[in-house]
Amino acid sequence: MGESRLMPLHAVILAGGIGERFWPLSRRDRPKQFLALFGARTLLQQTSDRLEGWIPADRRWIVAPGTLMPEIRRQLPELREDRCIVESVARNTAAAIGAAAALIAALDPGAFVLVLPADHWIPDIEPFRRAAERTLAAAEETGGLHLFGIPVGYPETGYGYIEQGTPLAGHDGVHAVSRFHEKPDRERALAYAKRTDMLWNAGIFLWKAGTILDAIGQWMPAMRGGIDGLRAALREDGGRLGPKATPALDRYFRGAPSESIDSAVLEKHGAVFVTRAGFRWSDVGSWLSWADHRETDTNGNRGEGRLLLHDTSDCVLYSSGDGVLAALGVRNLIVVRVKDVTLVCARDRAQEVRDLVRDARDRDDLKELF
Amino acid sequence: MGESRLMPLHAVILAGGIGERFWPLSRRDRPKQFLALFGARTLLQQTSDRLEGWIPADRRWIVAPGTLMPEIRRQLPELREDRCIVESVARNTAAAIGAAAALIAALDPGAFVLVLPADHWIPDIEPFRRAAERTLAAAEETGGLHLFGIPVGYPETGYGYIEQGTPLAGHDGVHAVSRFHEKPDRERALAYAKRTDMLWNAGIFLWKAGTILDAIGQWMPAMRGGIDGLRAALREDGGRLGPKATPALDRYFRGAPSESIDSAVLEKHGAVFVTRAGFRWSDVGSWLSWADHRETDTNGNRGEGRLLLHDTSDCVLYSSGDGVLAALGVRNLIVVRVKDVTLVCARDRAQEVRDLVRDARDRDDLKELF
């Protein structure tokens, strides 16, 4: 589909997630994107699979810390080494997106960029591509920054919300963004869920490489020097990460503030648009969210692995490998069993797994398990 | 202490338990007596340790199925091979006790026998020995069958009870047994706990070898042939398990009914006595019972291993080896983590672990884990 356009579409997969909320299955060196949470392929592989036959390998990029790159390249053998952008220091999405945009613009000055988190659940490929193509067509016309919004399914308190504004004429389902809303409390989430003009912010973006670079420079003055240095070095290296650009990229990350593209740029920028995207989506932010996308047994249990359940209901259960997870007379629990760790968590405390992991990572006696 | 008596005291450890209630730590080939549930030594080793320096190795006997003997001999290197009595078919305590009595009587016609379960918790050795010595002195006088009774600590529904009768003159704390009471329901247990004449039946016995053989023959007519055959063969083999007695022992077990010594003999016999035994004791019948003998943290949790607890209370937690068991926001659970299995169980359902195991042992897809 994209092949016929004048302006090629590149894809950037942000794969720098740090694996806290799926502990103990996820670990520091095995974050969520590396896990096969839905089927045989990992979330990272499924993200790449969504591009297959659509965006060719020489236009697929990955941004991640160097520590994760060997596993990324093992999982994605088709990935080109010169499309791997190493974050020498872990920053947030703004720095990662800026680096990718600079590299892509150096090769392909008019290129558009689709930015994808590596660890989301999007089970259906075709509706996803159609939404991306609609967004690309709109972005070619607006020259703005485009987001993907998911019609609200239920009052989720874990997502940011986008309030849609004026429709973009001639582009069905594309609207100017009226306002961004932070993760709401329960009451607000209930109100948002009743409105048809509120969308979940899926963290998926589409824009021209040069446009996002200009916007980052405009709204994040601290990044201007780094971007300019990186672009100049790339020109010296003929558009590639050669002997000049490689250290410039390192300097760029070291000097970059750790901010999200949403709060640092998108919420301030004028020309921001959202596409109402009909595909099924989740950021799979916790074991509970993972379970939401699975079938239940007759007692409301959801899970995977070798389970042996007696008089057990409304539990989320995961057991890795050949090991068995047995439950007797319990309910409303999340239980995750891997070889060296088992986590037992109240069903309504799934979000706090992250805090538990952050605490334990500092403990000398436990850190090897986190 | 026993060394100075005319009639030597032998000890018989009953080690045929089948490991259901401590699953998943216990397995078919690793029953409770093989587990180090309290400290570094296993329950079997601790049972043998109680005899050290008191009953010499040539008067210590073990009865167990042949499948368990290699591990028993590994755990008890001091055990003499000719003191290992193999149950060729797993029967109950009456058959095991009868076989041991026959072998001991063949070597030592006037011997007394102390019968000990291999899997009980008795942390203090001296009070235990004093109770045994008091019982031996009484048994030498009465020629009867003697039991050990533990003053009731709380309304336990999992133990059988002994109602004491007339005191035996000249033997402090030794009484004729007035009546045996089955495991009571909750209401009866509460009533028993208020009485000073009720004792827990600890399943520990002391009697002359010949006396228990006669009593078994009297109350279990089906065992007479087996006992007579075994004793005759032992005489032919000079009192040892030689070429005649070894097959006779096999025939003895094959022909024996599977009955407990309590219900088949003691509850019917006339001259039965109980010693009020002051040592701390538990049959450690479940994970909950195990936890009762451990200290709690400030939130009422009891456990062992690498535990990581956040906002967790009144749980029983066991994690084997280097593995971690983490809990977040839960209470009143029993959680047992071993490498290949985790069990999560409601605190008040500990007794049902046995049923879960019995069900699962028949399942082809699970039996290797039970």
Interface residues (C-beta under 8 A of the other chain):
Chain A: P24 R306 L308 H310 D311 S319 D322 G323 V324 L325 A326 A327 L328 G329 V330 L333 V335 R337 K339 D340 V341 T342 L343 V344 C345 A346 D348 R349 E352 V353 D355 L356 D359 A360 D365 L366 L369
Chain B: P24 R306 L308 H310 D311 S319 D322 G323 V324 L325 A326 A327 L328 G329 V330 L333 V335 R337 K339 D340 V341 T342 L343 V344 C345 A346 D348 R349 E352 V353 D355 L356 D359 A360 D365 L366 L369
